[in-house]
């Protein structure tokens, strides 16, 4: 069994495409309960992009400043789930939940691997109806063969799971609504590609 990470430890989150690092950045561990891994991506965190040819082309963020531009964000994921939940705050105000559909995380000795599968769901914190994001992009990725049949089916199954939890009023991630990063947490330095596995 993979060893657990320690709260406060800096680990690597890698998006793997075509068997190589497409996007890589450091995150800080908030909690590791084996099946549940919660990490924090700080504003200003350096982003590292893979080079060479990828079937999806270069990462879309590679054309902007290579740092996380938004406010810091928590990433909450379960081992077998094809999604992660990112609570979003603006300053001290809770804005809502961003559900990022992705490949289930695969732990490594230095962090975890996943891949964003395009479709997203925004759940406003004020109780107003949720809304889907990047639906057209998801369908185009599926149509063009950028997603396999099984990957697309996995996203749809995960989307149904999340909307069922919302309909039942039982979102397991709700306890993280009021979490805030410790004031002494600094922005981690960059991680070079292929130095972690």
Backbone bond lengths (Angstrom), bond angles and torsions (degrees), N, CA, C in turn:
res aa  C-N    CA-C-N  psi(-1)  N-CA   C-N-CA  omega(-1)  CA-C   N-CA-C  phi
1 X - - - 1.457 - - 1.539 109.82 -
2 X 1.312 115.61 138.89 1.468 121.68 179.37 1.525 110.56 -63.85
3 X 1.320 116.57 135.39 1.464 120.70 178.00 1.519 109.74 -65.19
4 X 1.319 115.75 148.25 1.456 120.07 177.90 1.518 110.59 -80.22
5 X 1.316 114.47 154.84 1.453 121.07 176.48 1.528 109.52 -89.72
6 X 1.317 115.38 157.73 1.463 122.50 -176.57 1.522 110.68 -97.24
7 X 1.340 118.72 137.00 1.464 119.36 175.36 1.524 111.17 -53.11
8 X 1.329 115.61 133.42 1.455 122.12 -177.29 1.517 113.70 93.43
9 X 1.337 117.42 -16.88 1.468 121.56 -179.51 1.525 110.34 -68.61
10 X 1.319 117.68 141.61 1.461 122.87 175.17 1.519 108.37 -92.74
11 X 1.336 115.59 126.46 1.458 121.55 179.58 1.532 109.08 -129.40
12 X 1.319 116.37 172.54 1.464 121.63 -177.53 1.519 111.25 -102.14
13 X 1.335 115.32 130.36 1.468 121.77 169.17 1.518 106.88 -104.23
14 X 1.337 115.33 119.83 1.461 119.84 -178.65 1.520 109.76 -117.97
15 X 1.330 115.73 134.03 1.457 121.15 167.84 1.516 106.32 -96.56
16 X 1.336 115.16 117.46 1.452 120.97 -175.18 1.525 110.28 -104.25
17 X 1.324 115.68 125.42 1.463 122.72 178.74 1.520 107.88 -133.01
18 X 1.313 116.65 132.17 1.470 121.81 -178.69 1.529 111.21 57.85
19 X 1.331 116.56 31.16 1.454 120.85 177.39 1.516 114.64 76.83
20 X 1.342 116.53 10.08 1.463 120.81 -178.52 1.520 109.97 -132.88
21 X 1.339 115.46 163.85 1.465 120.85 179.39 1.523 110.03 -73.04
22 X 1.335 115.41 118.88 1.460 121.87 177.85 1.530 109.78 -95.03
23 X 1.333 114.86 -37.22 1.456 122.82 176.69 1.525 107.63 -146.51
24 X 1.324 116.02 138.90 1.457 121.60 -176.93 1.519 108.41 -143.22
25 X 1.330 116.57 133.02 1.462 119.36 174.21 1.528 110.68 -156.65
26 X 1.342 115.75 156.52 1.461 119.97 179.53 1.531 111.45 -83.64
27 X 1.304 115.91 143.93 1.462 123.15 173.38 1.519 108.01 -132.24
28 X 1.318 115.83 159.05 1.459 120.35 -179.82 1.530 108.95 -107.70
29 X 1.331 116.46 133.43 1.462 121.39 -177.21 1.535 110.14 -71.99
30 X 1.325 115.21 130.46 1.461 122.25 174.23 1.521 109.49 -99.33
31 X 1.326 116.37 -46.36 1.469 121.49 179.18 1.518 108.88 -153.63
32 X 1.315 115.75 143.74 1.459 122.13 174.49 1.513 107.28 -136.22
33 X 1.319 114.76 107.25 1.460 120.84 -178.52 1.524 110.97 -111.49
34 X 1.328 116.35 26.21 1.453 120.27 179.66 1.517 110.91 84.57
35 X 1.329 116.30 -77.61 1.462 121.05 179.08 1.531 111.23 -77.29
36 X 1.312 117.28 -22.18 1.466 122.53 -176.82 1.520 109.49 -117.79
37 X 1.329 116.39 127.44 1.458 121.50 175.95 1.519 108.26 -125.12
38 X 1.321 116.33 125.77 1.462 122.49 -179.64 1.518 107.30 -121.23
39 X 1.341 115.77 125.32 1.466 120.73 -178.83 1.520 108.96 -131.36
40 X 1.336 114.61 161.79 1.465 120.92 -178.32 1.522 109.78 -120.57
41 X 1.327 115.51 127.67 1.457 123.88 175.37 1.523 107.45 -103.19
42 X 1.329 116.77 111.37 1.459 121.87 -174.59 1.523 111.40 -82.68
43 X 1.325 115.89 147.02 1.463 120.31 172.39 1.532 108.71 -57.58
44 X 1.328 116.19 135.61 1.451 121.03 -179.75 1.515 114.90 88.10
45 X 1.339 117.71 1.80 1.463 121.04 178.90 1.532 110.01 -63.07
46 X 1.333 117.97 133.19 1.466 119.91 178.76 1.526 111.63 -70.74
47 X 1.320 115.23 137.61 1.462 123.15 178.34 1.528 108.33 -107.55
48 X 1.314 116.80 136.07 1.457 121.82 177.89 1.522 108.07 -118.22
49 X 1.332 116.09 133.12 1.462 121.23 -175.50 1.518 110.38 -112.44
50 X 1.332 115.19 142.16 1.452 120.16 175.48 1.516 110.85 -69.58
51 X 1.318 115.32 154.28 1.461 120.73 179.41 1.524 109.69 -113.60
52 X 1.318 115.15 167.02 1.453 120.29 -178.55 1.523 110.38 94.92
53 X 1.304 115.59 -173.00 1.471 121.68 -176.74 1.522 110.40 -86.65
54 X 1.331 114.94 132.67 1.458 122.88 173.09 1.521 108.19 -123.95
55 X 1.313 117.40 149.58 1.459 119.50 -178.63 1.523 112.39 -63.06
56 X 1.329 118.59 -23.68 1.460 121.70 176.15 1.517 112.13 -96.48
57 X 1.339 116.59 3.80 1.457 119.91 -176.47 1.517 110.74 81.29
58 X 1.344 117.45 -172.10 1.467 119.29 178.51 1.522 110.68 -66.49
59 X 1.320 116.61 153.28 1.458 119.93 178.07 1.528 108.75 -59.47
60 X 1.350 118.41 135.80 1.469 120.07 -176.43 1.522 114.08 -61.49
61 X 1.314 118.53 -24.85 1.466 120.17 178.77 1.521 112.02 -79.43
62 X 1.328 117.62 -10.54 1.460 119.88 -175.34 1.532 112.50 -68.46
63 X 1.319 117.45 -13.89 1.460 121.14 -179.80 1.526 112.81 -91.10
64 X 1.328 117.29 -0.47 1.460 120.88 178.67 1.521 109.45 -113.44
65 X 1.313 116.13 -179.64 1.462 121.27 177.52 1.535 108.60 -55.64
66 X 1.337 118.45 128.74 1.471 120.11 -171.59 1.533 114.30 -79.39
67 X 1.317 116.02 51.14 1.455 121.52 176.54 1.527 108.34 -138.78
68 X 1.347 116.97 149.94 1.462 120.61 175.92 1.524 107.93 -65.01
69 X 1.332 116.05 117.46 1.460 121.74 -171.39 1.528 113.23 -87.05
70 X 1.301 117.52 -30.25 1.462 121.33 -174.59 1.520 111.22 -77.71
71 X 1.333 115.20 171.61 1.462 119.95 171.46 1.528 108.65 -55.93
72 X 1.325 116.19 158.68 1.457 119.78 177.33 1.517 111.04 -57.67
73 X 1.333 115.33 150.53 1.460 119.68 -176.00 1.528 110.24 -140.09
74 X 1.313 114.63 140.21 1.451 122.11 173.96 1.528 107.74 -84.26
75 X 1.321 117.48 143.48 1.466 122.79 174.80 1.525 107.15 -122.63
76 X 1.329 115.24 116.27 1.462 121.76 -174.35 1.524 107.48 -114.26
77 X 1.335 117.23 120.65 1.458 118.90 -178.00 1.515 111.63 -143.02
78 X 1.320 113.63 147.13 1.460 121.37 173.84 1.519 108.25 -103.37
79 X 1.314 116.20 150.74 1.463 121.44 -172.17 1.523 113.97 -55.16
80 X 1.312 118.37 -46.67 1.458 120.37 -174.14 1.525 113.26 -92.15
81 X 1.308 118.33 -4.63 1.469 121.46 -174.44 1.521 110.98 -81.62
82 X 1.325 115.95 139.91 1.467 121.91 177.68 1.527 110.27 -92.48
83 X 1.306 115.73 38.44 1.462 120.95 176.00 1.523 109.03 -161.54
84 X 1.331 114.19 159.33 1.459 122.07 172.17 1.520 106.78 -128.80
85 X 1.321 116.83 151.81 1.461 122.05 -179.92 1.522 108.08 -112.76
86 X 1.333 115.12 127.74 1.457 121.94 -177.75 1.521 109.32 -116.92
87 X 1.337 119.52 100.72 1.462 118.50 173.11 1.524 109.12 -66.83
88 X 1.335 115.32 140.34 1.469 119.90 -177.95 1.519 109.74 -120.21
89 X 1.317 114.30 136.70 1.464 121.65 176.84 1.515 108.99 -124.17
90 X 1.304 117.03 151.34 1.458 122.68 168.96 1.513 105.61 -117.49
91 X 1.340 115.80 106.03 1.455 118.90 -170.41 1.520 108.32 65.47
92 X 1.326 117.15 -124.00 1.465 120.71 179.09 1.525 112.62 -96.91
93 X 1.335 117.14 -3.42 1.469 120.91 -175.80 1.530 111.22 -89.59
94 X 1.328 116.06 128.34 1.457 121.16 176.48 1.532 108.42 -74.11
95 X 1.344 116.48 128.54 1.467 121.11 -178.71 1.519 113.26 -101.38
96 X 1.339 116.84 -36.20 1.454 118.69 -178.80 1.515 111.74 157.71
97 X 1.333 113.92 -170.29 1.463 122.49 -176.30 1.523 108.90 -114.39
98 X 1.305 115.17 129.29 1.461 121.90 175.87 1.516 106.94 -106.71
99 X 1.329 117.28 118.12 1.461 120.77 179.94 1.520 108.06 -99.68
100 X 1.302 115.84 117.90 1.455 123.62 -177.05 1.531 108.55 -103.46
101 X 1.325 117.08 110.64 1.470 120.07 178.84 1.527 108.32 -80.09
102 X 1.324 115.17 129.36 1.459 121.60 -169.86 1.517 109.64 -155.02
103 X 1.321 115.77 168.10 1.456 118.97 172.85 1.529 108.61 -64.50
104 X 1.329 118.01 143.81 1.462 119.21 175.92 1.519 110.52 -54.79
105 X 1.322 116.05 140.68 1.472 119.17 -177.51 1.516 110.87 -64.39
106 X 1.307 114.25 143.81 1.462 122.68 175.31 1.526 106.41 -120.94
107 X 1.307 116.13 116.37 1.464 120.05 -177.77 1.526 110.42 -69.75
108 X 1.323 114.49 147.07 1.460 122.30 171.87 1.523 106.95 -126.49
109 X 1.305 116.93 177.15 1.461 120.25 178.55 1.523 111.46 -65.26
110 X 1.342 116.44 -24.25 1.465 120.67 -174.04 1.519 113.68 -115.77
111 X 1.328 118.46 7.37 1.463 120.41 -178.78 1.513 111.53 158.79
112 X 1.338 115.01 -130.36 1.457 118.53 179.15 1.521 110.05 -154.13
113 X 1.345 114.87 156.39 1.457 123.10 178.41 1.516 109.47 -114.08
114 X 1.312 116.09 149.22 1.451 123.50 175.83 1.524 107.34 -160.49
115 X 1.322 117.84 -172.01 1.460 122.58 172.72 1.522 107.78 -157.68
116 X 1.304 116.19 123.95 1.466 122.24 177.03 1.527 108.29 -63.83
117 X 1.323 117.08 126.79 1.465 122.01 -177.22 1.533 112.00 -105.23
118 X 1.312 116.51 26.85 1.470 126.58 165.70 1.519 115.15 83.47
119 X 1.320 119.41 -50.51 1.463 120.72 -175.52 1.523 110.92 -69.42
120 X 1.329 116.10 140.24 1.462 121.80 178.95 1.524 109.82 -137.87
121 X 1.324 115.08 161.26 1.465 121.68 178.18 1.523 108.15 -134.57
122 X 1.330 116.99 131.21 1.460 121.73 177.71 1.520 108.50 -107.86
123 X 1.341 116.01 125.46 1.463 122.24 179.77 1.526 107.05 -115.93
124 X 1.329 118.48 101.31 1.476 120.11 -177.79 1.522 111.73 -60.83
125 X 1.313 115.93 143.64 1.451 121.31 -178.46 1.513 114.16 -73.57
126 X 1.344 116.64 -13.04 1.464 119.83 -178.37 1.520 113.05 -88.41
127 X 1.346 116.98 4.81 1.457 120.21 177.88 1.523 114.72 88.73
128 X 1.323 118.24 -1.88 1.461 119.78 177.28 1.531 109.74 -70.58
129 X 1.339 118.13 163.81 1.472 120.46 -173.29 1.532 113.25 -59.11
130 X 1.333 114.56 145.37 1.456 119.22 175.97 1.522 109.78 -70.97
131 X 1.339 115.96 161.74 1.464 119.84 177.24 1.529 109.93 -142.17
132 X 1.321 114.13 144.88 1.454 121.30 -179.81 1.517 110.09 -81.40
133 X 1.323 116.09 149.34 1.456 122.18 177.06 1.534 109.25 -128.48
134 X 1.318 115.36 147.90 1.467 122.92 175.03 1.525 113.59 60.60
135 X 1.334 116.07 32.55 1.469 120.64 179.48 1.523 110.43 -65.07
136 X 1.348 117.16 -46.74 1.471 120.50 -179.25 1.528 110.64 -61.44
137 X 1.329 116.51 -40.39 1.466 120.41 179.37 1.529 111.37 -65.20
138 X 1.337 116.11 -38.52 1.463 120.23 177.07 1.527 110.34 -62.95
139 X 1.340 116.79 -46.81 1.471 120.16 -179.98 1.530 111.65 -63.07
140 X 1.334 117.10 -38.14 1.459 120.29 179.17 1.527 110.77 -67.61
141 X 1.312 116.94 -39.98 1.464 120.16 177.79 1.522 110.16 -63.36
142 X 1.313 116.05 -38.73 1.466 120.60 177.58 1.530 110.36 -68.55
143 X 1.336 117.27 -46.35 1.462 121.95 -177.89 1.529 112.21 -61.16
144 X 1.336 115.30 -39.08 1.466 120.40 -175.79 1.527 113.30 -80.85
145 X 1.324 117.21 -5.71 1.458 120.27 -178.68 1.517 113.45 88.12
146 X 1.331 116.93 5.34 1.456 120.59 177.20 1.516 112.70 -66.76
147 X 1.335 115.77 -25.58 1.468 122.66 172.59 1.515 107.87 -113.36
148 X 1.312 116.79 137.96 1.452 119.74 174.45 1.524 109.42 -74.01
149 X 1.302 116.16 165.73 1.469 120.86 177.05 1.518 110.44 -58.20
150 X 1.338 116.94 -41.99 1.468 120.11 -178.47 1.531 111.14 -69.51
151 X 1.340 118.03 -36.62 1.466 119.96 177.41 1.523 111.34 -64.59
152 X 1.333 116.73 -44.13 1.466 120.55 178.90 1.528 110.60 -63.18
153 X 1.335 116.65 -41.01 1.464 120.55 178.59 1.526 110.27 -65.19
154 X 1.320 117.27 -37.15 1.462 121.75 178.94 1.531 110.57 -63.54
155 X 1.330 116.71 -40.75 1.462 120.59 178.05 1.524 110.22 -64.09
156 X 1.319 117.08 -45.51 1.466 120.14 -179.62 1.526 111.62 -62.75
157 X 1.323 116.41 -40.02 1.465 119.98 178.14 1.522 110.60 -64.41
158 X 1.332 116.74 -43.11 1.472 120.49 178.58 1.522 110.74 -64.76
159 X 1.332 117.54 -39.96 1.467 121.35 178.27 1.522 110.51 -62.05
160 X 1.327 116.96 -41.59 1.463 120.62 178.07 1.526 110.63 -65.01
161 X 1.329 117.27 -38.95 1.474 121.15 178.41 1.526 110.41 -61.36
162 X 1.341 116.55 -46.24 1.462 120.51 -178.59 1.525 111.11 -64.96
163 X 1.319 117.89 -46.06 1.472 119.27 -179.06 1.522 111.20 -67.19
164 X 1.341 118.26 -31.36 1.470 120.65 174.67 1.531 110.37 -64.73
165 X 1.328 117.14 -43.22 1.469 120.27 177.86 1.526 110.84 -60.71
166 X 1.327 116.34 -40.60 1.463 119.88 179.05 1.527 110.98 -66.74
167 X 1.329 116.76 -41.43 1.459 120.56 179.84 1.531 111.30 -64.30
168 X 1.332 116.24 -34.36 1.463 121.00 -179.76 1.527 112.23 -83.90
169 X 1.347 115.97 -9.50 1.464 119.74 -177.91 1.511 113.07 70.51
170 X 1.359 116.83 31.14 1.467 120.21 -176.15 1.533 112.85 -126.30
171 X 1.326 119.33 45.95 1.465 118.52 178.28 1.530 110.64 -68.23
172 X 1.328 116.12 119.50 1.461 121.36 -174.74 1.534 112.73 -67.38
173 X 1.324 118.13 -17.00 1.469 122.32 -176.00 1.529 113.85 -87.82
174 X 1.304 118.32 -3.22 1.474 121.83 -173.12 1.531 113.19 -57.80
175 X 1.320 117.92 -29.63 1.472 120.12 -176.43 1.532 112.78 -65.29
176 X 1.327 118.00 -12.74 1.458 121.51 -178.79 1.523 113.26 -91.89
177 X 1.319 117.87 2.02 1.470 122.19 -176.75 1.528 112.93 -55.36
178 X 1.318 118.21 -40.04 1.466 121.39 -173.21 1.530 113.81 -99.21
179 X 1.324 117.74 7.85 1.461 120.32 179.04 1.536 110.46 -68.50
180 X 1.313 116.01 142.87 1.465 121.69 173.38 1.522 108.12 -139.45
181 X 1.337 118.52 148.44 1.466 119.88 -177.87 1.520 111.95 -70.48
182 X 1.329 117.08 146.06 1.467 119.33 173.95 1.526 110.33 -57.73
183 X 1.309 116.55 144.15 1.463 121.25 -176.82 1.522 113.02 -63.89
184 X 1.331 117.27 -25.03 1.467 119.00 -176.13 1.531 113.31 -89.34
185 X 1.334 118.57 3.24 1.452 120.28 177.81 1.524 109.50 -75.33
186 X 1.321 116.06 125.88 1.456 121.66 178.98 1.534 109.78 -98.58
187 X 1.319 115.37 168.88 1.466 120.72 177.62 1.531 108.07 -77.53
188 X 1.338 118.20 125.41 1.480 119.60 179.48 1.524 111.08 -67.56
189 X 1.322 115.26 156.64 1.454 121.12 175.88 1.518 111.46 -78.03
190 X 1.339 117.15 171.19 1.468 120.75 -177.36 1.518 112.39 -68.61
191 X 1.326 113.99 158.23 1.461 122.10 174.93 1.525 106.51 -117.43
192 X 1.314 116.95 129.54 1.453 120.44 -178.88 1.535 110.19 -80.21
193 X 1.338 117.03 144.63 1.469 119.80 178.00 1.526 112.07 -58.32
194 X 1.319 114.56 147.98 1.464 123.43 173.93 1.521 114.27 61.65
195 X 1.342 117.42 16.53 1.463 119.40 173.97 1.520 110.52 -99.41
196 X 1.340 115.79 -4.10 1.455 120.51 177.55 1.520 107.91 -125.89
197 X 1.340 115.54 155.61 1.458 118.56 178.01 1.508 110.02 -149.45
